[in-house]
Amino acid sequence: MIKRRFVLINMLVFMLIISLTVGCVENNETSNEQEETSSVLLTVIFGGYQANYTLGDIEALEAYTGTGAYIKTKFLPESVVTDDIHEYTGVLMTTFLEQIPALPENYTISVISSDGWTTNYTLNEILGYVDVYNETGNLSSSERAVVMILAYKEDGSYYSEIDPENETGPLRIAFVGDNPIYTPSDLWAKMVVSIEVISQQ
């Protein structure tokens, strides 16, 4: 009888420990998700204007999904080096910029990465007027529609899931289209944390 009670008590204690452990894990996962959604990932600056965006703020904007990859044009024509084609989901760069009051008609942007790297874009590049290549490294038709997006998902997964060390995400610049396209690698920026708009008027 005493042995049965001892076994029963041990079983109850074991079940209680498991329940508490599972609860803690679930709470930690929920906390991580809430922290990621509520922490500032992006700052957009123009003169005295500054807007901070969390992942939740970014996802609240109209999303765009397209496919694309980059091609390392510096290696052409000796060899062709391309990234794999992926599907990217994000927000059109023009959507972010349209949030700015009194946005000038002519401007450029500087995109700053978390490692301090800066990538500059002309208005034409922002609007998608960039070189497009095929997989063999030859220039393709300039009539193909290209859009510049700030991507937060790749192949349906958040960068926090596929890139926990933030070596690419949580936000990156991608040039995509309705059909797979290759664009120059120097247009693609990773680890994006800030966008500064510079008037050219």
C-alpha positions, 0 to 999 in steps of 0.5 A: 500500500505504501509503495503504491502511494509512493508511486502515485505521488511520484507520478503526480509530481512528474506530471506537474513538472511536465505541465509547468515546463510546457507552460514555461516553453509556451510562455517564452515562445509567446513572449518572443513573438510579442517582442519581435512584433513590437520592437522597432525594425525599421526607421524612415527619415526625411529631414525632420520626419522620422517614422519607426516601424515594428514588424506589425506596422510593416505587415499592416501595410499592403503586401506584395509577393514576387519572385526573383534572384540576384546575379553577380554582374562583376563576374560577367562575362567570364562567368555567371554567378547567381543566387537561387530564385526565391519567393519574397513577401514584403512591402513596395518601397514606394508604399513606405515613401508615400507615407512621408508628408511633402515627399519631393518629386525627385529624390534618392534614398540611402538604405542603411544595414545593421553592420553600417553598410549603406546602399544608395538608390536613384528614383529610377531604381526605386521605381523598378527601372533596372537591368534584368538578366536571364540565368545565362547572364544575358540582358533580358527585355527591359520591358519586364516589370520589376518592383523594389520591395522591403522583404520580411519573408522568404519562401513563406517564412519570416527571416527570424525563422530561417535567419535567427542570427540576422545575417540577412534579415529581418528585413532586406531589399529585393527586386522581384516580379510576377515571373522569376527575374535576375537583377544586379546583386549590388541592388540587393541589401540585407539586414536593413534597419534604416531608410533615409530620403534625400531630396534632389530638388 
